[in-house]
């Protein structure tokens, strides 16, 4: 058998694929948050400049998007394979004992991951594909431009989060993302051999803390827009 296929079909190989794809996606989550938080810098200029920079990447931007999509698909597929493999290998009484011992974040990893996928699809339709029917404000976000002729990402974000249903769905989505990361960060470190020995307590406490800080960062944007703290 091909070494790559043998690696992908082994339990250890699948865990490494889930961990490495998770690491790439986690890096994107952090980078995306840093970019979006520019909405709090007092004017539309920083966020619109950031958006123009991304659009200026052209085909490279689409290559990155497709790469992230491939990472997401691999992450989901191999997570499902691992879950099915683990269930098939466990006696029923052990599964019940393990369920009682596991924290909720660990037990709900697959479900929270699939719900996050639904949130990602909605978020892409809302702000990336910019489907007017999803926007819910009767506007085509693609037509929004600032005084310099750039796509007005700042105003798009304000209009998008002015819809209470979109804001509520977004907050629930990032809460599920935080729940997924709550256990996922520690699990990723364990698979990659990074949370052993003296650094293990740091991973156990730092992982959940970072996950919920990410939630607060993302959730603060629709809350600030809907509360009128961030204005056009």
C-alpha positions in Angstrom: 0.0 0.0 0.0 1.1 3.5 -0.7 2.7 5.0 2.4 0.4 8.1 2.2 -2.7 5.9 2.0 -1.4 3.7 4.8 -0.8 6.8 7.0 -4.3 8.2 6.2 -6.0 4.8 7.0 -4.2 4.4 10.4 -5.7 5.8 13.6 -2.6 7.8 14.4 -2.5 9.2 10.8 -6.1 10.3 11.0 -5.5 12.0 14.3 -2.5 13.9 12.9 -4.6 15.0 9.9 -7.3 16.3 12.2 -4.8 18.1 14.4 -2.8 19.7 11.5 -5.9 20.8 9.6 -7.3 22.1 12.9 -4.1 24.1 13.5 -4.4 25.7 10.0 -8.0 26.6 10.6 -7.3 27.9 14.1 -4.6 30.2 12.6 -7.3 31.5 10.1 -9.8 32.1 13.0 -7.2 34.2 14.8 -6.1 36.1 11.7 -9.7 36.7 10.6 -10.6 38.0 14.1 -7.6 40.5 14.1 -8.8 41.8 10.7 -12.4 42.2 11.8 -11.6 43.9 15.0 -10.3 46.9 13.0 -14.0 48.0 12.9 -13.3 49.4 16.4 -10.5 51.7 15.2 -12.7 54.8 14.9 -13.3 55.1 11.1 -13.9 53.0 8.0 -10.3 53.5 6.7 -8.4 50.7 8.5 -11.0 48.0 7.7 -11.6 49.2 4.1 -7.8 49.3 3.5 -7.6 45.8 4.9 -10.4 44.6 2.6 -8.8 46.3 -0.4 -5.5 44.5 0.4 -7.3 41.2 0.4 -9.1 41.9 -2.8 -5.8 43.0 -4.4 -4.4 39.5 -3.9 -6.6 38.4 -6.8 -6.1 34.7 -7.7 -3.9 34.2 -4.6 -6.9 35.0 -2.4 -9.0 32.4 -4.1 -6.1 29.9 -3.8 -6.1 30.6 0.0 -9.9 30.2 0.2 -9.8 26.9 -1.7 -6.9 25.7 0.5 -8.9 26.6 3.6 -12.0 24.8 2.2 -9.8 21.7 1.6 -8.5 21.9 5.2 -12.1 22.2 6.4 -13.3 19.2 4.4 -10.4 17.0 5.5 -10.9 18.1 9.1 -14.6 17.1 9.0 -14.2 13.9 7.1 -11.4 12.5 9.3 -13.1 13.6 12.5 -16.2 11.6 11.4 -14.0 8.6 10.5 -12.2 8.7 13.9 -15.5 9.0 15.8 -17.0 6.0 13.9 -13.8 4.0 14.4 -13.8 4.7 18.1 -17.4 3.8 18.6 -16.9 0.5 16.6 -14.0 -0.4 18.8 -15.7 0.2 22.2 -17.8 -2.2 24.2 -21.1 -0.6 25.1 -20.4 -0.5 28.9 -17.1 1.3 28.3 -18.8 3.8 26.1 -21.3 4.6 28.8 -18.5 5.0 31.4 -16.5 7.2 29.1 -19.5 9.4 28.3 -20.0 10.1 32.0 -16.4 10.9 32.5 -15.9 13.2 29.5 -16.6 16.9 29.8 -19.5 18.3 27.6 -17.1 20.0 25.2 -15.4 16.7 24.4 -18.7 14.8 24.0 -20.2 17.4 21.6 -17.1 17.9 19.4 -18.7 16.3 16.3 -22.1 18.0 16.8 -20.6 21.4 17.5 -18.2 21.0 14.5 -21.1 20.2 12.1 -23.1 23.2 13.5 -20.1 25.4 13.0 -20.1 24.2 9.4 -23.7 25.4 9.0 -22.7 28.8 10.5 -19.7 29.1 8.1 -22.0 28.5 5.1 -24.4 31.2 6.3 -21.5 33.6 7.0 -20.0 33.0 3.6 -23.4 33.7 1.9 -23.9 36.8 4.1 -20.5 38.5 3.7 -18.4 36.8 1.1 -20.9 35.7 -1.6 -23.1 38.5 -0.5 -26.5 37.0 -1.4 -29.1 39.9 -1.0 -31.8 37.4 0.3 -29.5 36.4 3.1 -28.4 39.9 4.0 -32.0 40.7 5.1 -31.6 44.4 4.6 -32.7 44.7 1.0 -29.3 45.7 -0.2 -26.6 44.2 -2.4 -23.5 44.5 -0.3 -21.3 44.2 -3.5 -22.4 47.7 -4.6 -21.2 49.4 -1.4 -18.2 51.6 -2.1 -16.4 54.3 0.0 -15.1 57.7 -1.1 -12.0 56.1 -2.6 -14.0 53.6 -4.7 -13.0 50.7 -2.6 -15.5 48.1 -1.4 -17.0 49.5 1.8 -16.4 46.6 4.2 -17.0 48.8 7.2 -20.5 49.8 6.1 -21.3 46.3 4.9 -20.5 45.0 8.4 -22.7 47.6 10.0 -25.6 46.9 7.7 -25.2 43.1 8.0 -25.2 43.2 11.8 -28.0 45.7 12.0 -30.3 42.7 11.2 -31.1 41.2 14.7 -31.5 37.7 13.3 -28.2 37.8 11.6 -26.5 39.1 14.7 -28.1 36.5 16.9 -27.2 33.7 14.5 -23.6 35.0 14.4 -23.3 35.1 18.2 -24.6 31.6 18.5 -22.3 30.4 15.7 -19.2 31.8 17.4 -20.3 30.4 20.7 -20.4 26.9 19.1 -17.0 27.6 17.6 -15.6 28.5 21.1 -17.2 25.3 22.4 -15.5 23.3 19.7 -12.1 25.0 20.3 -12.5 24.6 24.1 -11.6 20.9 23.7 -10.1 21.0 20.3 -7.1 23.1 21.3 -6.1 20.8 24.0 -6.8 17.7 21.9 -4.6 19.2 19.1 -1.8 19.8 21.5 -2.0 16.3 22.8 -1.9 14.7 19.3 1.1 16.8 18.3 2.9 16.0 21.6 2.9 19.6 22.8 1.0 19.4 26.0 3.1 16.9 28.0 4.9 17.3 31.3 5.0 20.7 33.0 3.3 22.5 30.1 0.1 20.3 30.3 -1.6 22.5 32.9 -0.9 25.5 30.7 -2.7 23.8 27.8 -5.6 22.7 30.0 -6.2 26.2 31.3 -5.0 28.2 28.4 -7.0 26.3 25.7 -10.4 27.0 27.1 -9.4 30.6 28.1 -8.3 31.3 24.5 -11.4 29.7 23.0 -13.7 32.0 25.0 -11.6 35.1 24.4 -12.1 34.3 20.7 -15.8 34.2 21.3 -15.8 37.5 23.1 -13.8 39.1 20.3 -16.1 37.9 17.5 -19.3 38.5 19.5 -18.3 42.0 20.4 -18.7 43.1 16.8 -22.4 42.4 16.2 -23.2 43.5 19.8 -21.4 46.9 19.3 -23.1 47.4 15.9 -26.6 46.6 17.2 -26.0 48.7 20.3 -25.0 51.7 18.2 -21.5 51.8 19.5 -20.1 51.3 16.0 -21.8 53.7 13.6 -21.6 54.5 9.9 
